[in-house]
Amino acid sequence: MERVRGFRDIYPEDMEIREKIFRESDTCSRLFGFRKIDFPSVEFLDLYRMKSGDELVQQTFSFRDRNQREITLIPEATPTVVRMLTARKDLPRPVRWYSFQKFWRYEEPQAGRMREFYQYNADIFGPDSMEADSEIIMLSMRILDSIGLKKRYQIRVNNREMMQALLENLGFRDVQKAFQAIDRMRKLPADQFLDEISSLIGSRKDSTELVELLGKPMTAADLRSLASGRKEWFSGMDDVVERTARTVELCSSGSPSEIVIDLSIVRGLSYYTGIVFEAFDADGEFRSILGGGRYNGLASTFSGESIPAVGVGMGDAVLELMMRKYGCWKTDITKKSVYVCRPPNSDTSVLAGIAATVRNLGIACMTDLSSRSLSAQFKDAARSGCAYAIICGDAEREKESVTIKNLESGKQELVRLDSLEKFLVEATADS
Amino acid sequence: MERVRGFRDIYPEDMEIREKIFRESDTCSRLFGFRKIDFPSVEFLDLYRMKSGDELVQQTFSFRDRNQREITLIPEATPTVVRMLTARKDLPRPVRWYSFQKFWRYEEPQAGRMREFYQYNADIFGPDSMEADSEIIMLSMRILDSIGLKKRYQIRVNNREMMQALLENLGFRDVQKAFQAIDRMRKLPADQFLDEISSLIGSRKDSTELVELLGKPMTAADLRSLASGRKEWFSGMDDVVERTARTVELCSSGSPSEIVIDLSIVRGLSYYTGIVFEAFDADGEFRSILGGGRYNGLASTFSGESIPAVGVGMGDAVLELMMRKYGCWKTDITKKSVYVCRPPNSDTSVLAGIAATVRNLGIACMTDLSSRSLSAQFKDAARSGCAYAIICGDAEREKESVTIKNLESGKQELVRLDSLEKFLVEATADS
């Protein structure tokens, strides 16, 4: 029996660490006042056609249901979340929602890209403000910090509205084409990229200067001085330049991690309307860890009502590569647990009672489920990560006691049943 | 834009309580020494054909991938979990695994049955013992107890091996047909069911006695005395009767909830080979809340190696109906949270710093994201469930302080920035 290609079985050793991503995302989202939602894994394919056209649709797991309607495994969260939002007219805004779901894409599997993946998503609906923009970025940074990647990543911010105006001022005839070219920048040789920009803009000199700017990290102050130094390029753009600069300043005050402005971040999807951002490994390895931005136009495509929105999406695959690289993909030391042995021919119901006692203390407890020798049981206990084994045979029961064996030191002691709880609480406390 | 039929959008108010099911299942599973796994949502359809034949396959969301292979959204966990187990020869046994995933079935939607649902699954692989059987049942009971259903449910236990022998001793020519008939018992009028059993057994007298027994709750002692009173029916069954009785006794010692033997519990799936059990609402409402049993034959179907197994599955749908009925479907009182207001024209970066301070204390904190009036912000804060609002305008900043408004009492006080942390820790402590 084989697995479908591009899908993963996740065994406990990898699952426990993945759970850390879920847990920290939950904690951080709640600290920021976000509430969790959940949604169908199947939607009508048209939902994605409306948002992204046919390109994304090519990469979906889609099929026809028994009524011959085209449905698909969801490739992303945003259309569904916006559908849920527009279905509820009663929700006071701002709405702060997050989710952590599985998604599917029919792409060629590669490192950091499987056909099935988990993705964290968070959105703020309602306000169109730099405070909302920076809140989403700060939440993203907080999650990365919390899972152990502090100072290991860099957030790169840009603004689609600002870039649109800049490219228009520079004389690009087809701005959408320019965005597509910039989106491919890192995949092209430098001279080929310059040629492409030149042919789109019609001026070699401006192209050279623009290409030098793209990808160059800038502070908020750098952006302001660039804009005041090149007044013809930034004409009529004071507000959007200031909003972009202020957003980055707001984010840097909340967290010490690095955040820069990078004019090459445009994010291919044409639906972004304001701030856009991605997070990268500080060493420059891997694809982006997370990405997001403002998309004020999507709700009106679905429902006719315009609802400003800003959001972030973060998949588990690149995150896992990052965590492995920086040593955060390691199980935390778990709380000490206990193994209840079953001496051959002993009265099992007593053992079930002891196990219940241990578990009622919040201490994880395995019981032996076979009729092996005691030494085989000790071996199983140690291998399973238990710190103590409890033995309750006839000799112990006569004394209303149990023997407790420290599996590390091998030391054994007799503990009366009525002081078992006290003993275990002390023995398993974090040292 | 519409949702696909039989699928649900889960908004925060329902999600927060659903999270309680996830959380308690996690906690209980770990207390019992189980480790979490995760697996693909898509498998080759043949995996289910091998286990269950074509009946289940009719009810799957299946389709052909681009290579024309039949794949399906997973309808249940067991085949995948066994596939994962047999792929790893290195795992020491017993293996204790659990998971909480989404599953899909193409059935007509009804109360307690959607086309997409979450299901908890736990299995023990390796030992074929009554200790393993009872461990799975006690874990199931502990989860139900932990989510607030203590004394609200009843576990009904039977044993397929015992029933097989009993039905053979009674003279049933086609025992599989008898199982199918018993599985439908509650859906048929009493006399029609009796007719069906009579026609299968060929004896009206034995049928009447058997039908009286089916569905009658019995203790372990009841089962033992039945077996010793009807020696011809229970001939050669001493071991299996005793194992069934002992399993029930073991489970009752671990938890005070009710557990009975019920000979009508046979669970349709023919792959069960020993103990079987289901949990029901104590009032008898709803379909079963959870169900499971021993299935020692499945691994050898997949891999040729025989691996004894016992497991349980519990969907979220009937559980939700139960929790609503008994008032456990209510959000717990959440920790007090804080709202950072934004007085018009104030310096926003100071506010981001205050929000970071609050969140660093582990206190959930929303910041205002608009430029509304302060009174509108207070209203939003109270509506969002915040206990306190922090205001830091020019007047406060001059005094290196903030104003803190208790949103319930309306009382305001000035707190110096250097004692803000102390104030918040005390104010948000559980009272």
Chai-1 contact restraints between the chains, C-beta under 6 A:
chainA,res_idxA,chainB,res_idxB,connection_type,confidence,min_distance_angstrom,max_distance_angstrom,comment,restraint_id
A,M1,B,L47,contact,1.0,0.0,6.0,A-B,restraint_1
A,M1,B,R83,contact,1.0,0.0,6.0,A-B,restraint_2
A,M1,B,F302,contact,1.0,0.0,6.0,A-B,restraint_3
A,V4,B,V42,contact,1.0,0.0,6.0,A-B,restraint_4
A,V4,B,I71,contact,1.0,0.0,6.0,A-B,restraint_5
A,F7,B,P40,contact,1.0,0.0,6.0,A-B,restraint_6
A,D9,B,F39,contact,1.0,0.0,6.0,A-B,restraint_7
A,D9,B,M84,contact,1.0,0.0,6.0,A-B,restraint_8
A,I10,B,D38,contact,1.0,0.0,6.0,A-B,restraint_9
A,P12,B,R35,contact,1.0,0.0,6.0,A-B,restraint_10
A,P12,B,I37,contact,1.0,0.0,6.0,A-B,restraint_11
A,M15,B,K36,contact,1.0,0.0,6.0,A-B,restraint_12
A,M15,B,I37,contact,1.0,0.0,6.0,A-B,restraint_13
A,M15,B,D38,contact,1.0,0.0,6.0,A-B,restraint_14
A,R30,B,A364,contact,1.0,0.0,6.0,A-B,restraint_15
A,L31,B,R359,contact,1.0,0.0,6.0,A-B,restraint_16
A,L31,B,A364,contact,1.0,0.0,6.0,A-B,restraint_17
A,G33,B,A364,contact,1.0,0.0,6.0,A-B,restraint_18
A,G33,B,M366,contact,1.0,0.0,6.0,A-B,restraint_19
A,R35,B,P12,contact,1.0,0.0,6.0,A-B,restraint_20
A,K36,B,M15,contact,1.0,0.0,6.0,A-B,restraint_21
A,I37,B,P12,contact,1.0,0.0,6.0,A-B,restraint_22
A,I37,B,M15,contact,1.0,0.0,6.0,A-B,restraint_23
A,D38,B,I10,contact,1.0,0.0,6.0,A-B,restraint_24
A,D38,B,M15,contact,1.0,0.0,6.0,A-B,restraint_25
A,F39,B,D9,contact,1.0,0.0,6.0,A-B,restraint_26
A,P40,B,F7,contact,1.0,0.0,6.0,A-B,restraint_27
A,P40,B,E116,contact,1.0,0.0,6.0,A-B,restraint_28
A,V42,B,V4,contact,1.0,0.0,6.0,A-B,restraint_29
A,L47,B,M1,contact,1.0,0.0,6.0,A-B,restraint_30
A,F63,B,F63,contact,1.0,0.0,6.0,A-B,restraint_31
A,I71,B,V4,contact,1.0,0.0,6.0,A-B,restraint_32
A,R83,B,M1,contact,1.0,0.0,6.0,A-B,restraint_33
A,M84,B,D9,contact,1.0,0.0,6.0,A-B,restraint_34
A,P92,B,R383,contact,1.0,0.0,6.0,A-B,restraint_35
A,P94,B,L369,contact,1.0,0.0,6.0,A-B,restraint_36
A,E116,B,P40,contact,1.0,0.0,6.0,A-B,restraint_37
A,P127,B,L369,contact,1.0,0.0,6.0,A-B,restraint_38
A,P127,B,S370,contact,1.0,0.0,6.0,A-B,restraint_39
A,S129,B,L369,contact,1.0,0.0,6.0,A-B,restraint_40
A,E131,B,L369,contact,1.0,0.0,6.0,A-B,restraint_41
A,A132,B,L369,contact,1.0,0.0,6.0,A-B,restraint_42
A,L250,B,S349,contact,1.0,0.0,6.0,A-B,restraint_43
A,L250,B,A352,contact,1.0,0.0,6.0,A-B,restraint_44
A,S253,B,S349,contact,1.0,0.0,6.0,A-B,restraint_45
A,S253,B,A352,contact,1.0,0.0,6.0,A-B,restraint_46
A,S253,B,G353,contact,1.0,0.0,6.0,A-B,restraint_47
A,G254,B,A352,contact,1.0,0.0,6.0,A-B,restraint_48
A,G254,B,A356,contact,1.0,0.0,6.0,A-B,restraint_49
A,F302,B,M1,contact,1.0,0.0,6.0,A-B,restraint_50
A,S349,B,L250,contact,1.0,0.0,6.0,A-B,restraint_51
A,S349,B,S253,contact,1.0,0.0,6.0,A-B,restraint_52
A,A352,B,L250,contact,1.0,0.0,6.0,A-B,restraint_53
A,A352,B,S253,contact,1.0,0.0,6.0,A-B,restraint_54
A,A352,B,G254,contact,1.0,0.0,6.0,A-B,restraint_55
A,G353,B,S253,contact,1.0,0.0,6.0,A-B,restraint_56
A,A356,B,G254,contact,1.0,0.0,6.0,A-B,restraint_57
A,R359,B,L31,contact,1.0,0.0,6.0,A-B,restraint_58
A,A364,B,R30,contact,1.0,0.0,6.0,A-B,restraint_59
A,A364,B,L31,contact,1.0,0.0,6.0,A-B,restraint_60
A,A364,B,G33,contact,1.0,0.0,6.0,A-B,restraint_61
A,M366,B,G33,contact,1.0,0.0,6.0,A-B,restraint_62
A,L369,B,P94,contact,1.0,0.0,6.0,A-B,restraint_63
A,L369,B,P127,contact,1.0,0.0,6.0,A-B,restraint_64
A,L369,B,S129,contact,1.0,0.0,6.0,A-B,restraint_65
A,L369,B,E131,contact,1.0,0.0,6.0,A-B,restraint_66
A,L369,B,A132,contact,1.0,0.0,6.0,A-B,restraint_67
A,S370,B,P127,contact,1.0,0.0,6.0,A-B,restraint_68
A,R383,B,P92,contact,1.0,0.0,6.0,A-B,restraint_69
